[in-house]
Amino acid sequence: MRLHLAALFALVGCSSNPSPLDSVHGEAKDPWATGPVLGTGAAGHDDDKSPLGGVDLKGMLAKLKDNVKKPGPYEAPEKSADYDEAKPHWGVIAIGGGVVEKTAFSFRGGKGTELADMVGRLRALATDAKVSGLLLRFAGLEISLPDLVELRVAMHDFRAAGKPIVCFGETAMNATYLMMTACDRIGLAPLGEVAIAGPSAMPIHIKPLLDKFGVTADFLHVGAYKGAAEPLTRDAPSKEMEEALGAILDGRYATMVDIVATERKLSPAAVKALIDTGLFPSERAKTEKLVDEVSSFEAFREANVKGPWTELKLKTERSDFEDLAAIMRFVGMTPPDRPSADHVAVVYAIGDIVDGDGDGVLGARQQIASGTLVATLRVLTADPSVKAVVLRVDSGGGSAQASELIWRAMADLKAKKPIVVSMSDVAASGGYYIASGATKIFAMPDTLTGSIGVVGGKLSIGPALAKLGVNSYPMGRGKHATMMASMRPWTDDEKLTIQTTMQEVYTVFIGRVAAGRGKTPAQIEPIAQGRVWTGTDALHNGLVDELGGMDAALAEARKLGHIDAKAELEVYPNTPTLRDILAGYGVVHAPLGVSALAALGAAALAPEASSLLAGLDPVIAEAIDHLAHLAVSFTKTQIQTVAVLPVML
């Protein structure tokens, strides 16, 4: 529909007649008051009703929009026969797909639903007097454990407002089931399943694959637990990595047991026995009290929804005028939408930390570029209406230099106004580096954080190129002139030089953390060493201040900035504009999987890798692709504060 509005807007702009935004007798016209003016009558005067023979474009647009939403004659109804929007009713919401911090920009729509949208929608429905309760229909939900816990809080708050939530799923696998336990009643389809097999991790190592390509990953690290390069340099996890992963799994197991035991009124011992069983067909799931009913969705709705109902969306739709205003901002006719009164700003820092501008503003939804984030922090520092800032971090780190530059911008911001960090699923290594100097840090119990360490390295692709018939002969003047060339591994002397530089970076990192946490470097050293901690352990170690999600961080920022909870928020990154798109034009994003492997100098074997990846589980394929891209990133940034965490299942 927004494309229709854009076309309509363009048509209006190209008309020889005055724009509906032009002033009339010194007052601005409402562009939707009587419909866009596209022409005049034959005598040069406006027609009595509207131009073009009395066609009501606004009415046509509204009718088209309404008809597109309606189900077809053979589709399930979207509301009950007795539904009246003016009277109390239930809402039915479908929940599925990925839950993300920020959707990547795409003309076809971003992938996944933003956590903030879901939480905000539940908060709004809890205060909507017309909404009596909710029926949530789950299907294929993909969500991290920390985000799951935050969303469950919003569900419980809805119930605390005196409104019931009932849930239904055809299957309830792992995270989906943990979400459903926050409901008053759980329904499961016949022949459906409940899976609560317990948390797991799957470290992915690609060293044997690199060996096959003739690529040598030559990496060093500072910190006994700094295992970021292990997938590239080892065939299997080290003892230190196994120890760290064991602690993470212990924490997640405890969370699962606590959730199920509390919500389903079972003993922890009983829940542990159920987890050891793992998989429950629908009738047995009911017998074991994991669900309340086994029925079809329609029968479950009929039995549990008391009164009229209608389908609702997770995100509130905008009005026609709001769509038009968004189009005007997009093309640059009006400035970006920013609050002018005193307010709190929320800045999302998501993805790998990279040097420079990265992929520009468009990339800010999946990448932390020092050039763009530092500029944003400077703007917020200088803006007197911004009284406090919340930095939402979901990152395993990246470039050490970029992390330092962002840390400095954070320090300048903190000197003028409070800044509160809210950690999402991961805020480790560089992700913790940029957070360490905040006024206050919040993490979820199962957030992965810490990993205070440094890794450095390069890829030696000389043998791989030789397989392709490409021979190279590096030459230079000076003992280490070709040290950074990718044709050969480092010599012992060169490794010593790199290790010394990395140690200096580590010392600075430790110092930044010590200053931010009010401790000495000697106190930080034992909990550093590249060790990844859960949020609960990080609180115990003094790396974070409180356990809590975005709500808690926002409340603290408002308190520190003396801002009313009703004040508007400013959110970065905002909706992209045409200028942002044009500025990012020409940025080439490498395709997934094979292209990264080919960049390692293994183009001859890329078809074989392509066939392999195509048959893998998509989650594992994505992990392999991420590792390959990480390896390639060291060709540009040799020293990084980055954590590589296993696939958590």
Disulfide bonds with the S-S distance in Angstrom:
Cys167-Cys183 1.71
